[in-house]
Amino acid sequence: MPTNQDAALRENILTDNLWRLMLTMSLPAIIAMSVNAVNTFVDGLFVGQYVGQNALAAISLVLPLTMITNGISALVGTGASSLLSIAIGSGDLDIQKKVLGTMTLLSVIFSIVLTILGWYYAPNLLAMMGGTGEIQDLGVIYYRIILIGSFFRIYAVAANVLIRAEGKIREAMTYSIITTLVNIVLNPIFIVYFDMGVAGAAWATVVAMIVFTLFDMWYFYIGKRTSYPIDLTSFSLEKKLLKPIFAVGLSAMTLQVMFFVQQVVVFRSIAHYGTDWDIAFMGACYRIFLIALVPGFGFAQAMQPIVGINYGANAYARVKKSFRIFTVSYTVFLLLTWGFIMIYSRTSLGWMLPDATFSDQDILNFRMMMSSMPIFPYFMMTTTMFQSIGNAKLAGWATVGREILLFIPIVLILPIWFGVPGIYATLIPVNVIMVLISVWMVRREWAKMEG
């Protein structure tokens, strides 16, 4: 039940110094997201070192497929959290009571459909990604086990986003970190001690997600820790909740789905122009790329309740200032990581592929892929702001436009002339163009707020 402390949290979000809010809410989220990033890194680390190059290539091909699950989590979690934050800001108690039940029911429905379809089409999906022979077989094993835990992954992540939406970043962080530590501990036990190979990495992830789910359920159903009233018996699909959840959630899901589409195109291009080594190398590059960007999701998660609650309370000036503060802070933070991986590229790649010898062209490809990373925060925070204020149309168009209109055409064209290096260079023009478009979109939205 809501407490005086919970009321104070809402008041702080509406009135406290935004720089102080950014620090107090971002740091826990950054820690949580950084630790979570270790999940992907640990899987690749243990598989690459103890199972082999083909196994790493296999789970690298599965990584984009897991974005489908992440996309569903984003649809349910981001849509529900945006609705909740605005409802807290505006004081809509009816929505506050029902949003948890709706989120839970959607998680159940989507996970059942995903598991059935994914299990049946797993071989076809791996083949579509460019997997053949042993790589395809290992990928199917890994993906099917991951699918067994699809409900736990969808519900746990969505519920954790809902916790963050009310501003309780620290509690959400705690559950997330414990989950990651479980996965880190289980990976060597399953992969090395029990000699389960890629199946061990998958089972470690599933068990960790079950633990994550139990913590979230304790928060809502047993501990009753929410700062807003909830109806634990309300499991319905009401139109007034579904419409905003799907409107905003689909834009968040689009980001994950577009990443999946992007990866399909990239890995098929790598398979066409390169070798099995190129697939494994691209997988290592993407894992490092995602690890570097992941802390930014902490900034985005911390900004979401601040922007959403202030927008719900019509405090538009604080919405704009929050966007500026979080964008600048994330950019500065990212530059530190970016500088390290650009200077120590061989060291960074060696963590993923310890026995590999990298050519000068490999290092050049890696650096081309990373070169435009410092301008990415503006695009990420723009999308987060639109999702937070319920502007699904602009959030969706920003994501679709980046992938469909820019990335895919460019990644298909450049390799024709430049081969594999052309694939790695694609992000440079894509990110530059998208940031320019994002600046225009933000200014346009802010003009509407002033009007």
C-alpha positions as a LaTeX table, in Angstrom:
\begin{tabular}{lrrr}
\hline
Residue & $x$ (\AA) & $y$ (\AA) & $z$ (\AA) \\
\hline
Met1 & 0.00 & 0.00 & 0.00 \\
Pro2 & 1.15 & 3.58 & $-0.65$ \\
Thr3 & 3.04 & 5.20 & 2.24 \\
Asn4 & 4.18 & 8.71 & 3.17 \\
Gln5 & 7.57 & 7.79 & 1.74 \\
Asp6 & 5.93 & 6.87 & $-1.57$ \\
Ala7 & 4.08 & 10.20 & $-1.64$ \\
Ala8 & 7.39 & 11.94 & $-0.98$ \\
Leu9 & 8.96 & 10.08 & $-3.92$ \\
Arg10 & 6.27 & 11.37 & $-6.28$ \\
Glu11 & 6.70 & 14.89 & $-4.90$ \\
Asn12 & 10.47 & 14.70 & $-5.39$ \\
Ile13 & 10.03 & 13.67 & $-9.02$ \\
Leu14 & 7.77 & 16.67 & $-9.53$ \\
Thr15 & 9.81 & 19.28 & $-7.62$ \\
Asp16 & 13.36 & 18.15 & $-6.75$ \\
Asn17 & 16.51 & 19.37 & $-8.48$ \\
Leu18 & 16.76 & 17.45 & $-11.76$ \\
Trp19 & 20.53 & 17.00 & $-11.62$ \\
Arg20 & 20.16 & 15.42 & $-8.19$ \\
Leu21 & 17.32 & 13.23 & $-9.45$ \\
Met22 & 19.44 & 12.18 & $-12.41$ \\
Leu23 & 22.27 & 11.08 & $-10.13$ \\
Thr24 & 20.16 & 9.33 & $-7.50$ \\
Met25 & 17.97 & 7.49 & $-10.02$ \\
Ser26 & 20.49 & 6.88 & $-12.82$ \\
Leu27 & 23.30 & 5.38 & $-10.77$ \\
Pro28 & 21.27 & 2.39 & $-9.51$ \\
Ala29 & 19.82 & 1.87 & $-12.99$ \\
Ile30 & 23.26 & 2.08 & $-14.63$ \\
Ile31 & 24.69 & $-0.41$ & $-12.14$ \\
Ala32 & 21.79 & $-2.78$ & $-12.78$ \\
Met33 & 21.99 & $-2.50$ & $-16.55$ \\
Ser34 & 25.78 & $-2.85$ & $-16.53$ \\
Val35 & 25.57 & $-5.98$ & $-14.40$ \\
Asn36 & 22.81 & $-7.29$ & $-16.66$ \\
Ala37 & 25.07 & $-6.77$ & $-19.65$ \\
Val38 & 27.41 & $-9.27$ & $-18.08$ \\
Asn39 & 24.75 & $-11.92$ & $-18.80$ \\
Thr40 & 25.36 & $-11.68$ & $-22.52$ \\
Phe41 & 29.09 & $-11.31$ & $-22.01$ \\
Val42 & 29.33 & $-14.29$ & $-19.64$ \\
Asp43 & 27.42 & $-16.57$ & $-22.01$ \\
Gly44 & 29.76 & $-15.65$ & $-24.82$ \\
Leu45 & 32.84 & $-15.80$ & $-22.60$ \\
Phe46 & 32.27 & $-19.32$ & $-21.28$ \\
Val47 & 30.91 & $-20.69$ & $-24.54$ \\
Gly48 & 33.76 & $-19.17$ & $-26.54$ \\
Gln49 & 36.45 & $-20.41$ & $-24.16$ \\
Tyr50 & 35.11 & $-23.81$ & $-23.10$ \\
Val51 & 32.90 & $-24.99$ & $-25.98$ \\
Gly52 & 34.42 & $-23.51$ & $-29.11$ \\
Gln53 & 34.21 & $-21.07$ & $-32.00$ \\
Asn54 & 31.25 & $-22.78$ & $-33.68$ \\
Ala55 & 29.31 & $-22.70$ & $-30.40$ \\
Leu56 & 29.97 & $-18.97$ & $-30.05$ \\
Ala57 & 28.82 & $-18.46$ & $-33.64$ \\
Ala58 & 25.67 & $-20.45$ & $-32.84$ \\
Ile59 & 24.63 & $-18.41$ & $-29.81$ \\
Ser60 & 25.56 & $-15.26$ & $-31.73$ \\
Leu61 & 23.00 & $-16.23$ & $-34.37$ \\
Val62 & 20.43 & $-16.87$ & $-31.63$ \\
Leu63 & 21.03 & $-13.46$ & $-30.02$ \\
Pro64 & 18.91 & $-11.61$ & $-32.60$ \\
Leu65 & 16.13 & $-14.20$ & $-32.15$ \\
Thr66 & 16.02 & $-13.47$ & $-28.42$ \\
Met67 & 15.20 & $-9.90$ & $-29.43$ \\
Ile68 & 11.73 & $-11.18$ & $-30.30$ \\
Thr69 & 11.25 & $-12.12$ & $-26.65$ \\
Asn70 & 12.80 & $-8.84$ & $-25.56$ \\
Gly71 & 10.47 & $-7.07$ & $-27.96$ \\
Ile72 & 7.42 & $-8.62$ & $-26.32$ \\
Ser73 & 8.79 & $-7.67$ & $-22.89$ \\
Ala74 & 9.25 & $-4.14$ & $-24.20$ \\
Leu75 & 5.73 & $-4.07$ & $-25.63$ \\
Val76 & 4.13 & $-5.16$ & $-22.36$ \\
Gly77 & 6.53 & $-3.48$ & $-19.94$ \\
Thr78 & 7.18 & $-0.15$ & $-21.65$ \\
Gly79 & 3.54 & 0.28 & $-22.63$ \\
Ala80 & 2.31 & $-0.47$ & $-19.12$ \\
Ser81 & 5.02 & 1.63 & $-17.45$ \\
Ser82 & 4.28 & 4.67 & $-19.61$ \\
Leu83 & 0.59 & 4.33 & $-18.78$ \\
Leu84 & 1.38 & 3.94 & $-15.08$ \\
Ser85 & 3.76 & 6.92 & $-14.84$ \\
Ile86 & 1.27 & 9.25 & $-16.51$ \\
Ala87 & $-1.52$ & 7.87 & $-14.28$ \\
Ile88 & 0.58 & 8.53 & $-11.16$ \\
Gly89 & 1.29 & 12.08 & $-12.34$ \\
Ser90 & $-2.37$ & 12.77 & $-13.14$ \\
Gly91 & $-3.74$ & 10.86 & $-10.11$ \\
Asp92 & $-5.82$ & 8.33 & $-12.10$ \\
Leu93 & $-6.41$ & 5.62 & $-9.46$ \\
Asp94 & $-8.50$ & 3.34 & $-11.68$ \\
Ile95 & $-5.64$ & 2.81 & $-14.12$ \\
Gln96 & $-3.14$ & 2.43 & $-11.29$ \\
Lys97 & $-5.18$ & $-0.42$ & $-9.80$ \\
Lys98 & $-5.61$ & $-2.38$ & $-13.04$ \\
Val99 & $-2.33$ & $-1.99$ & $-14.91$ \\
Leu100 & $-0.51$ & $-4.86$ & $-13.13$ \\
Gly101 & $-3.21$ & $-7.44$ & $-13.90$ \\
Thr102 & $-3.35$ & $-6.41$ & $-17.53$ \\
Met103 & 0.44 & $-6.62$ & $-17.85$ \\
Thr104 & 0.45 & $-10.11$ & $-16.27$ \\
Leu105 & $-2.30$ & $-11.46$ & $-18.53$ \\
Leu106 & $-0.57$ & $-10.12$ & $-21.64$ \\
Ser107 & 2.70 & $-11.76$ & $-20.54$ \\
Val108 & 0.98 & $-15.15$ & $-20.27$ \\
Ile109 & $-0.74$ & $-14.91$ & $-23.66$ \\
Phe110 & 2.32 & $-13.73$ & $-25.58$ \\
Ser111 & 4.69 & $-16.26$ & $-23.98$ \\
Ile112 & 2.46 & $-19.22$ & $-24.90$ \\
Val113 & 2.25 & $-18.13$ & $-28.54$ \\
Leu114 & 5.98 & $-17.38$ & $-28.76$ \\
Thr115 & 7.03 & $-20.70$ & $-27.24$ \\
Ile116 & 4.88 & $-22.81$ & $-29.55$ \\
Leu117 & 5.84 & $-20.99$ & $-32.76$ \\
Gly118 & 9.50 & $-20.55$ & $-31.83$ \\
Trp119 & 9.99 & $-24.20$ & $-30.91$ \\
Tyr120 & 8.45 & $-25.44$ & $-34.15$ \\
Tyr121 & 10.25 & $-23.01$ & $-36.45$ \\
Ala122 & 13.61 & $-22.95$ & $-34.63$ \\
Pro123 & 15.55 & $-24.80$ & $-37.41$ \\
Asn124 & 14.07 & $-22.52$ & $-40.07$ \\
Leu125 & 14.89 & $-19.40$ & $-38.05$ \\
Leu126 & 18.51 & $-20.46$ & $-37.58$ \\
Ala127 & 18.78 & $-21.24$ & $-41.29$ \\
Met128 & 17.31 & $-17.83$ & $-42.08$ \\
Met129 & 20.06 & $-16.29$ & $-39.95$ \\
Gly130 & 22.67 & $-18.04$ & $-42.08$ \\
Gly131 & 23.33 & $-21.01$ & $-39.81$ \\
Thr132 & 24.29 & $-24.33$ & $-41.36$ \\
Gly133 & 25.64 & $-27.67$ & $-40.14$ \\
Glu134 & 26.94 & $-27.75$ & $-36.57$ \\
Ile135 & 26.32 & $-24.05$ & $-36.03$ \\
Gln136 & 22.65 & $-24.45$ & $-36.92$ \\
Asp137 & 22.25 & $-27.56$ & $-34.74$ \\
Leu138 & 23.84 & $-25.92$ & $-31.70$ \\
Gly139 & 21.75 & $-22.80$ & $-32.26$ \\
Val140 & 18.52 & $-24.82$ & $-32.29$ \\
Ile141 & 19.43 & $-26.51$ & $-28.99$ \\
Tyr142 & 20.24 & $-23.17$ & $-27.34$ \\
Tyr143 & 17.16 & $-21.34$ & $-28.66$ \\
Arg144 & 14.64 & $-24.04$ & $-27.75$ \\
Ile145 & 15.83 & $-24.11$ & $-24.16$ \\
Ile146 & 15.63 & $-20.32$ & $-23.99$ \\
Leu147 & 12.03 & $-20.58$ & $-25.25$ \\
Ile148 & 11.11 & $-22.85$ & $-22.34$ \\
Gly149 & 11.67 & $-19.88$ & $-20.05$ \\
Ser150 & 9.94 & $-17.34$ & $-22.29$ \\
Phe151 & 7.15 & $-16.54$ & $-19.78$ \\
Phe152 & 9.64 & $-15.90$ & $-17.00$ \\
Arg153 & 11.73 & $-13.64$ & $-19.23$ \\
Ile154 & 8.74 & $-11.66$ & $-20.51$ \\
Tyr155 & 7.00 & $-11.28$ & $-17.16$ \\
Ala156 & 10.13 & $-10.64$ & $-15.09$ \\
Val157 & 11.45 & $-7.90$ & $-17.37$ \\
Ala158 & 8.03 & $-6.26$ & $-17.85$ \\
Ala159 & 7.27 & $-6.34$ & $-14.12$ \\
Asn160 & 10.66 & $-4.85$ & $-13.33$ \\
Val161 & 9.99 & $-2.01$ & $-15.78$ \\
Leu162 & 6.71 & $-1.41$ & $-13.94$ \\
Ile163 & 8.62 & $-1.10$ & $-10.65$ \\
Arg164 & 10.93 & 1.47 & $-12.23$ \\
Ala165 & 7.96 & 3.38 & $-13.62$ \\
Glu166 & 6.93 & 4.46 & $-10.13$ \\
Gly167 & 10.45 & 5.71 & $-9.48$ \\
Lys168 & 11.71 & 2.79 & $-7.37$ \\
Ile169 & 14.89 & 2.32 & $-9.35$ \\
Arg170 & 16.88 & 0.94 & $-6.42$ \\
Glu171 & 14.54 & $-1.97$ & $-5.71$ \\
Ala172 & 14.28 & $-2.83$ & $-9.40$ \\
Met173 & 18.07 & $-2.73$ & $-9.58$ \\
Thr174 & 18.46 & $-5.08$ & $-6.64$ \\
Tyr175 & 16.26 & $-7.79$ & $-8.16$ \\
Ser176 & 17.99 & $-7.41$ & $-11.51$ \\
Ile177 & 21.50 & $-7.68$ & $-10.06$ \\
Ile178 & 20.65 & $-10.78$ & $-8.02$ \\
Thr179 & 19.28 & $-12.39$ & $-11.18$ \\
Thr180 & 22.47 & $-11.61$ & $-13.07$ \\
Leu181 & 24.64 & $-13.02$ & $-10.30$ \\
Val182 & 22.61 & $-16.24$ & $-10.41$ \\
Asn183 & 23.30 & $-16.52$ & $-14.14$ \\
Ile184 & 27.00 & $-15.76$ & $-13.66$ \\
Val185 & 27.34 & $-18.49$ & $-11.03$ \\
Leu186 & 25.35 & $-21.08$ & $-12.97$ \\
Asn187 & 27.17 & $-20.59$ & $-16.30$ \\
Pro188 & 30.48 & $-22.21$ & $-15.27$ \\
Ile189 & 28.63 & $-24.85$ & $-13.25$ \\
Phe190 & 26.42 & $-25.94$ & $-16.16$ \\
Ile191 & 28.89 & $-25.35$ & $-19.02$ \\
Val192 & 32.14 & $-26.47$ & $-17.42$ \\
Tyr193 & 31.39 & $-28.69$ & $-14.40$ \\
Phe194 & 28.40 & $-30.55$ & $-15.87$ \\
Asp195 & 29.82 & $-30.28$ & $-19.41$ \\
Met196 & 26.44 & $-29.25$ & $-20.87$ \\
Gly197 & 27.88 & $-27.01$ & $-23.60$ \\
Val198 & 25.53 & $-24.45$ & $-25.16$ \\
Ala199 & 22.59 & $-26.13$ & $-23.39$ \\
Gly200 & 24.22 & $-25.21$ & $-20.07$ \\
Ala201 & 24.39 & $-21.54$ & $-21.03$ \\
Ala202 & 20.70 & $-21.60$ & $-21.99$ \\
Trp203 & 19.59 & $-23.36$ & $-18.79$ \\
Ala204 & 21.58 & $-20.90$ & $-16.67$ \\
Thr205 & 19.62 & $-18.07$ & $-18.29$ \\
Val206 & 16.26 & $-19.81$ & $-17.76$ \\
Val207 & 16.90 & $-20.51$ & $-14.08$ \\
Ala208 & 18.02 & $-16.90$ & $-13.57$ \\
Met209 & 14.80 & $-15.63$ & $-15.14$ \\
Ile210 & 12.74 & $-17.85$ & $-12.83$ \\
Val211 & 14.52 & $-16.27$ & $-9.86$ \\
Phe212 & 13.84 & $-12.82$ & $-11.36$ \\
Thr213 & 10.14 & $-13.65$ & $-11.68$ \\
Leu214 & 9.90 & $-14.80$ & $-8.06$ \\
Phe215 & 11.40 & $-11.52$ & $-6.82$ \\
Asp216 & 8.98 & $-9.45$ & $-8.90$ \\
Met217 & 6.01 & $-11.50$ & $-7.74$ \\
Trp218 & 7.08 & $-11.04$ & $-4.13$ \\
Tyr219 & 7.21 & $-7.27$ & $-4.69$ \\
Phe220 & 3.67 & $-7.07$ & $-6.07$ \\
Tyr221 & 1.74 & $-9.94$ & $-4.51$ \\
Ile222 & 3.34 & $-10.75$ & $-1.14$ \\
Gly223 & 5.37 & $-7.74$ & $-0.04$ \\
Lys224 & 2.83 & $-5.34$ & $-1.60$ \\
Arg225 & 5.57 & $-2.75$ & $-2.06$ \\
Thr226 & 3.91 & $-0.57$ & $-4.69$ \\
Ser227 & 3.55 & 3.16 & $-4.13$ \\
Tyr228 & 0.12 & 3.09 & $-5.79$ \\
Pro229 & $-3.06$ & 1.05 & $-5.15$ \\
Ile230 & $-3.38$ & $-2.21$ & $-7.11$ \\
Asp231 & $-6.23$ & $-4.66$ & $-7.56$ \\
Leu232 & $-4.71$ & $-8.13$ & $-7.35$ \\
Thr233 & $-7.92$ & $-9.71$ & $-8.70$ \\
Ser234 & $-8.08$ & $-7.62$ & $-11.88$ \\
Phe235 & $-6.85$ & $-9.68$ & $-14.84$ \\
Ser236 & $-8.72$ & $-8.14$ & $-17.75$ \\
Leu237 & $-8.03$ & $-6.78$ & $-21.21$ \\
Glu238 & $-9.89$ & $-3.49$ & $-21.05$ \\
Lys239 & $-9.77$ & $-1.26$ & $-24.10$ \\
Lys240 & $-8.87$ & 1.87 & $-22.14$ \\
Leu241 & $-5.72$ & 0.11 & $-20.90$ \\
Leu242 & $-4.86$ & $-1.95$ & $-23.97$ \\
Lys243 & $-4.98$ & 0.95 & $-26.41$ \\
Pro244 & $-2.28$ & 3.09 & $-24.71$ \\
Ile245 & $-0.24$ & 0.01 & $-23.74$ \\
Phe246 & $-0.12$ & $-1.22$ & $-27.33$ \\
Ala247 & 0.32 & 2.26 & $-28.78$ \\
Val248 & 3.46 & 2.97 & $-26.75$ \\
Gly249 & 4.52 & $-0.66$ & $-26.32$ \\
Leu250 & 4.53 & $-1.37$ & $-30.04$ \\
Ser251 & 7.01 & 1.45 & $-30.57$ \\
Ala252 & 9.28 & $-0.08$ & $-27.91$ \\
Met253 & 8.80 & $-3.54$ & $-29.39$ \\
Thr254 & 9.60 & $-2.15$ & $-32.81$ \\
Leu255 & 13.07 & $-1.23$ & $-31.56$ \\
Gln256 & 13.72 & $-4.85$ & $-30.61$ \\
Val257 & 12.08 & $-6.31$ & $-33.72$ \\
Met258 & 14.00 & $-3.93$ & $-35.94$ \\
Phe259 & 17.19 & $-5.06$ & $-34.24$ \\
Phe260 & 16.18 & $-8.62$ & $-35.10$ \\
Val261 & 15.55 & $-7.66$ & $-38.72$ \\
Gln262 & 18.83 & $-5.76$ & $-38.76$ \\
Gln263 & 20.68 & $-8.80$ & $-37.46$ \\
Val264 & 19.06 & $-11.13$ & $-39.99$ \\
Val265 & 20.27 & $-8.89$ & $-42.80$ \\
Val266 & 23.72 & $-8.42$ & $-41.26$ \\
Phe267 & 24.41 & $-12.10$ & $-40.56$ \\
Arg268 & 23.06 & $-13.21$ & $-43.92$ \\
Ser269 & 25.31 & $-10.64$ & $-45.57$ \\
Ile270 & 28.25 & $-11.85$ & $-43.48$ \\
Ala271 & 27.45 & $-15.45$ & $-44.47$ \\
His272 & 27.29 & $-14.41$ & $-48.14$ \\
Tyr273 & 30.44 & $-12.27$ & $-48.29$ \\
Gly274 & 32.48 & $-13.91$ & $-45.50$ \\
Thr275 & 33.21 & $-17.15$ & $-43.65$ \\
Asp276 & 32.31 & $-18.90$ & $-40.38$ \\
Trp277 & 35.11 & $-16.88$ & $-38.79$ \\
Asp278 & 33.40 & $-13.67$ & $-39.92$ \\
Ile279 & 30.14 & $-14.82$ & $-38.28$ \\
Ala280 & 31.91 & $-15.52$ & $-34.98$ \\
Phe281 & 33.81 & $-12.21$ & $-35.20$ \\
Met282 & 30.65 & $-10.21$ & $-35.91$ \\
Gly283 & 29.00 & $-11.94$ & $-32.95$ \\
Ala284 & 31.87 & $-10.84$ & $-30.70$ \\
Cys285 & 31.67 & $-7.27$ & $-32.07$ \\
Tyr286 & 27.94 & $-7.05$ & $-31.43$ \\
Arg287 & 28.29 & $-8.30$ & $-27.87$ \\
Ile288 & 30.90 & $-5.64$ & $-27.12$ \\
Phe289 & 28.77 & $-3.02$ & $-28.88$ \\
Leu290 & 25.73 & $-3.92$ & $-26.77$ \\
Ile291 & 27.73 & $-4.05$ & $-23.54$ \\
Ala292 & 29.04 & $-0.54$ & $-24.25$ \\
Leu293 & 25.54 & 0.81 & $-24.90$ \\
Val294 & 23.76 & $-0.99$ & $-22.07$ \\
Pro295 & 24.53 & 1.58 & $-19.32$ \\
Gly296 & 22.62 & 4.03 & $-21.49$ \\
Phe297 & 19.50 & 2.00 & $-20.94$ \\
Gly298 & 20.02 & 2.80 & $-17.26$ \\
Phe299 & 19.85 & 6.52 & $-18.05$ \\
Ala300 & 16.77 & 5.90 & $-20.20$ \\
Gln301 & 15.06 & 3.86 & $-17.47$ \\
Ala302 & 15.74 & 6.55 & $-14.88$ \\
Met303 & 14.48 & 9.29 & $-17.18$ \\
Gln304 & 11.23 & 7.48 & $-18.03$ \\
Pro305 & 9.37 & 7.94 & $-14.72$ \\
Ile306 & 10.66 & 11.50 & $-14.34$ \\
Val307 & 9.45 & 12.51 & $-17.80$ \\
Gly308 & 6.23 & 10.47 & $-17.60$ \\
Ile309 & 5.13 & 11.69 & $-14.16$ \\
Asn310 & 6.00 & 15.33 & $-14.92$ \\
Tyr311 & 4.25 & 15.11 & $-18.27$ \\
Gly312 & 1.16 & 13.69 & $-16.56$ \\
Ala313 & 1.27 & 16.67 & $-14.17$ \\
Asn314 & 1.65 & 19.12 & $-17.14$ \\
Ala315 & 5.13 & 20.17 & $-15.94$ \\
Tyr316 & 6.48 & 20.53 & $-19.48$ \\
Ala317 & 9.49 & 22.66 & $-18.59$ \\
Arg318 & 10.79 & 19.84 & $-16.37$ \\
Val319 & 10.19 & 17.35 & $-19.17$ \\
Lys320 & 12.46 & 19.34 & $-21.49$ \\
Lys321 & 15.13 & 19.96 & $-18.90$ \\
Ser322 & 15.14 & 16.28 & $-17.91$ \\
Phe323 & 15.73 & 15.29 & $-21.51$ \\
Arg324 & 18.70 & 17.66 & $-21.83$ \\
Ile325 & 20.30 & 16.58 & $-18.54$ \\
Phe326 & 19.97 & 12.85 & $-19.18$ \\
Thr327 & 21.16 & 13.09 & $-22.79$ \\
Val328 & 24.29 & 15.05 & $-21.89$ \\
Ser329 & 25.05 & 12.78 & $-18.93$ \\
Tyr330 & 24.70 & 9.61 & $-20.99$ \\
Thr331 & 26.89 & 11.00 & $-23.77$ \\
Val332 & 29.71 & 11.87 & $-21.35$ \\
Phe333 & 29.43 & 8.47 & $-19.66$ \\
Leu334 & 29.51 & 6.62 & $-22.98$ \\
Leu335 & 32.60 & 8.49 & $-24.17$ \\
Leu336 & 34.64 & 6.85 & $-21.41$ \\
Thr337 & 33.69 & 3.33 & $-22.49$ \\
Trp338 & 34.01 & 4.22 & $-26.16$ \\
Gly339 & 37.52 & 5.58 & $-25.68$ \\
Phe340 & 38.66 & 2.36 & $-24.03$ \\
Ile341 & 37.33 & $-0.02$ & $-26.68$ \\
Met342 & 38.66 & 2.15 & $-29.51$ \\
Ile343 & 42.16 & 2.32 & $-28.00$ \\
Tyr344 & 42.28 & $-1.26$ & $-26.69$ \\
Ser345 & 40.32 & $-2.96$ & $-29.47$ \\
Arg346 & 42.40 & $-6.14$ & $-29.53$ \\
Thr347 & 42.08 & $-6.54$ & $-25.76$ \\
Ser348 & 38.30 & $-6.04$ & $-25.89$ \\
Leu349 & 37.87 & $-8.58$ & $-28.68$ \\
Gly350 & 40.26 & $-10.99$ & $-26.98$ \\
Trp351 & 37.84 & $-11.34$ & $-24.07$ \\
Met352 & 35.31 & $-12.86$ & $-26.44$ \\
Leu353 & 37.68 & $-14.78$ & $-28.73$ \\
Pro354 & 40.73 & $-15.54$ & $-26.56$ \\
Asp355 & 42.47 & $-17.91$ & $-28.97$ \\
Ala356 & 41.96 & $-15.79$ & $-32.08$ \\
Thr357 & 44.54 & $-13.78$ & $-33.98$ \\
Phe358 & 43.01 & $-10.55$ & $-35.26$ \\
Ser359 & 44.15 & $-9.06$ & $-38.54$ \\
Asp360 & 44.53 & $-5.32$ & $-39.09$ \\
Gln361 & 41.37 & $-5.48$ & $-41.21$ \\
Asp362 & 39.47 & $-7.10$ & $-38.33$ \\
Ile363 & 40.46 & $-4.25$ & $-36.01$ \\
Leu364 & 39.56 & $-1.66$ & $-38.65$ \\
Asn365 & 36.15 & $-3.27$ & $-39.11$ \\
Phe366 & 35.56 & $-3.26$ & $-35.37$ \\
Arg367 & 36.52 & 0.40 & $-35.05$ \\
Met368 & 34.32 & 1.42 & $-37.97$ \\
Met369 & 31.38 & $-0.26$ & $-36.26$ \\
Met370 & 32.09 & 1.59 & $-33.00$ \\
Ser371 & 33.07 & 4.97 & $-34.47$ \\
Ser372 & 29.65 & 6.66 & $-34.43$ \\
Met373 & 28.68 & 5.37 & $-30.99$ \\
Pro374 & 29.10 & 8.75 & $-29.19$ \\
Ile375 & 26.19 & 10.31 & $-31.08$ \\
Phe376 & 23.81 & 7.40 & $-30.41$ \\
Pro377 & 22.62 & 8.69 & $-26.97$ \\
Tyr378 & 20.60 & 11.50 & $-28.55$ \\
Phe379 & 18.60 & 9.04 & $-30.62$ \\
Met380 & 18.06 & 6.67 & $-27.68$ \\
Met381 & 16.90 & 9.40 & $-25.31$ \\
Thr382 & 14.64 & 10.88 & $-28.00$ \\
Thr383 & 12.86 & 7.56 & $-28.41$ \\
Thr384 & 12.59 & 7.15 & $-24.63$ \\
Met385 & 11.10 & 10.63 & $-24.22$ \\
Phe386 & 8.40 & 9.98 & $-26.82$ \\
Gln387 & 7.53 & 6.65 & $-25.20$ \\
Ser388 & 7.41 & 8.28 & $-21.76$ \\
Ile389 & 4.90 & 10.94 & $-22.83$ \\
Gly390 & 2.75 & 8.45 & $-24.72$ \\
Asn391 & 3.64 & 9.73 & $-28.19$ \\
Ala392 & 3.78 & 6.32 & $-29.79$ \\
Lys393 & 3.66 & 7.54 & $-33.37$ \\
Leu394 & 6.92 & 9.51 & $-33.27$ \\
Ala395 & 8.68 & 6.86 & $-31.17$ \\
Gly396 & 7.68 & 4.20 & $-33.68$ \\
Trp397 & 8.59 & 6.20 & $-36.75$ \\
Ala398 & 12.01 & 7.02 & $-35.32$ \\
Thr399 & 12.78 & 3.34 & $-34.87$ \\
Val400 & 11.30 & 2.07 & $-38.12$ \\
Gly401 & 12.85 & 4.91 & $-40.10$ \\
Arg402 & 16.30 & 4.18 & $-38.73$ \\
Glu403 & 16.22 & 0.49 & $-39.58$ \\
Ile404 & 13.99 & 0.13 & $-42.65$ \\
Leu405 & 14.68 & 3.38 & $-44.48$ \\
Leu406 & 18.34 & 3.80 & $-43.55$ \\
Phe407 & 20.16 & 0.78 & $-42.12$ \\
Ile408 & 18.86 & $-2.05$ & $-44.30$ \\
Pro409 & 19.30 & $-0.27$ & $-47.69$ \\
Ile410 & 22.80 & 0.91 & $-46.76$ \\
Val411 & 23.93 & $-2.46$ & $-45.36$ \\
Leu412 & 22.77 & $-4.14$ & $-48.56$ \\
Ile413 & 24.48 & $-1.63$ & $-50.85$ \\
Leu414 & 27.91 & $-1.03$ & $-49.26$ \\
Pro415 & 29.08 & $-4.71$ & $-49.30$ \\
Ile416 & 28.52 & $-4.84$ & $-53.05$ \\
Trp417 & 31.55 & $-2.56$ & $-53.45$ \\
Phe418 & 33.44 & $-3.07$ & $-50.18$ \\
Gly419 & 32.60 & $-6.63$ & $-49.13$ \\
Val420 & 32.57 & $-7.45$ & $-45.40$ \\
Pro421 & 34.10 & $-4.08$ & $-44.35$ \\
Gly422 & 31.11 & $-2.35$ & $-45.94$ \\
Ile423 & 28.83 & $-4.07$ & $-43.42$ \\
Tyr424 & 30.81 & $-2.68$ & $-40.49$ \\
Ala425 & 30.81 & 0.85 & $-41.96$ \\
Thr426 & 27.01 & 0.99 & $-42.21$ \\
Leu427 & 26.37 & 2.49 & $-38.76$ \\
Ile428 & 28.33 & 5.64 & $-39.56$ \\
Pro429 & 25.92 & 7.25 & $-42.09$ \\
Val430 & 22.88 & 5.71 & $-40.38$ \\
Asn431 & 23.58 & 7.25 & $-36.96$ \\
Val432 & 24.55 & 10.65 & $-38.35$ \\
Ile433 & 21.36 & 10.95 & $-40.41$ \\
Met434 & 19.15 & 9.64 & $-37.61$ \\
Val435 & 20.50 & 12.06 & $-35.03$ \\
Leu436 & 19.78 & 15.00 & $-37.36$ \\
Ile437 & 16.21 & 13.75 & $-37.79$ \\
Ser438 & 15.87 & 13.25 & $-34.01$ \\
Val439 & 16.87 & 16.87 & $-33.36$ \\
Trp440 & 14.07 & 18.02 & $-35.67$ \\
Met441 & 11.55 & 15.68 & $-34.02$ \\
Val442 & 12.40 & 16.88 & $-30.50$ \\
Arg443 & 12.14 & 20.55 & $-31.42$ \\
Arg444 & 8.81 & 19.92 & $-33.10$ \\
Glu445 & 7.42 & 18.14 & $-30.03$ \\
Trp446 & 8.64 & 20.85 & $-27.66$ \\
Ala447 & 6.97 & 23.50 & $-29.80$ \\
Lys448 & 3.68 & 21.64 & $-29.34$ \\
Met449 & 4.16 & 21.63 & $-25.56$ \\
Glu450 & 4.70 & 25.38 & $-25.56$ \\
Gly451 & 1.59 & 25.84 & $-27.70$ \\
\hline
\end{tabular}
